[in-house]
C-alpha cells in the first residue's frame, strides 16, 4: 500500500511546489500593487467626495468605480504638482512653501526626515548614498540597506556609517543603524534594483550580488 501511494505523493508534492514557484512572484506583485493602489484610492477619496457634492452622479455610487476614480484623481494631482514644480515659477513657490514648513518646529522635523529619505532612495549611484549589506538581525544574516552618510567617532576617530534599513514590502518604515564602516558590505546594486528587491520581497532581484566583504 505504501509503495502504491509513494509515486502519487511525490507527484503531488512536486506539482504543488511548482505551483508555489509559479504563483509566488505573482502573489507578491499583487500584494505590492494592492498596497499602492489602496493608498492611492484613500488619498483621492476626499477629492472625489467633494466633486460628488458639486457634480452629483448616480453611476459613481458603486464602490469599485469610486476607487478607480479616486486613483485617477490622485495620479492627476501628482502629475499636476510635478508639472508645476518642474517650472521655474513653480519651483520658486515650492521653495517658499518649504521655507514656511521649516519654521514649524515639529512639522519641520518630520518633513525634513521624510524628504531626505526619499532623496536618498532616489539618489543616483554615483552619489555618496549607495546600497549596502549589513549584519542584521544577527551576524551571518544580512539586510539590504542604504548608506546615507559617513561619520567619525569623536572618541576613537573610527569611521562610522549611517545605514538606513527599510522593511521589505513596506519600505516606508525603516530603522537607522550607526555602525563601523568596515562592517558594511558594499554592493554593486543600484537604488532601483534595491527598491525592486524590497517591494517584491526578493522575488525581483539580480542573479548575483556581492555578499561577502
Rosetta blueprint (number, residue, H / E / L):
1 X L
2 X H
3 X H
4 X H
5 X H
6 X H
7 X H
8 X H
9 X H
10 X H
11 X H
12 X H
13 X H
14 X H
15 X H
16 X H
17 X H
18 X H
19 X H
20 X H
21 X H
22 X H
23 X H
24 X H
25 X H
26 X H
27 X H
28 X H
29 X H
30 X H
31 X H
32 X H
33 X H
34 X H
35 X H
36 X H
37 X H
38 X H
39 X H
40 X H
41 X H
42 X H
43 X H
44 X H
45 X H
46 X H
47 X H
48 X H
49 X H
50 X H
51 X H
52 X H
53 X H
54 X H
55 X L
56 X L
57 X L
58 X H
59 X H
60 X H
61 X L
62 X L
63 X H
64 X H
65 X H
66 X H
67 X H
68 X H
69 X H
70 X H
71 X H
72 X H
73 X H
74 X H
75 X H
76 X H
77 X H
78 X H
79 X H
80 X H
81 X H
82 X H
83 X H
84 X H
85 X H
86 X L
87 X L
88 X H
89 X H
90 X H
91 X H
92 X H
93 X H
94 X H
95 X H
96 X H
97 X H
98 X H
99 X H
100 X H
101 X H
102 X L
103 X L
104 X L
105 X H
106 X H
107 X H
108 X H
109 X H
110 X H
111 X H
112 X H
113 X H
114 X H
115 X H
116 X H
117 X H
118 X H
119 X H
120 X H
121 X H
122 X L
123 X L
124 X L
125 X L
126 X L
127 X L
128 X L
129 X L
130 X E
131 X E
132 X E
133 X E
134 X E
135 X E
136 X L
137 X L
138 X L
139 X L
140 X L
141 X L
142 X E
143 X E
144 X E
145 X E
146 X E
147 X E
148 X E
149 X E
150 X E
151 X E
152 X E
153 X L
154 X L
155 X L
156 X L
157 X L
158 X L
159 X E
160 X E
161 X E
162 X E
163 X E
164 X E
165 X E
166 X E
167 X L
168 X L
169 X L
170 X L
171 X L
172 X L
173 X L
174 X E
175 X E
176 X E
177 X E
178 X E
179 X E
180 X E
181 X H
182 X H
183 X H
184 X L
185 X E
186 X E
187 X L
188 X L
189 X L
190 X L
191 X H
192 X H
193 X H
194 X H
195 X H
196 X H
197 X H
198 X H
199 X H
200 X L
201 X L
202 X L
203 X L
204 X L
205 X L
206 X L
207 X L
208 X L
209 X L
210 X L
211 X L
212 X L
213 X L
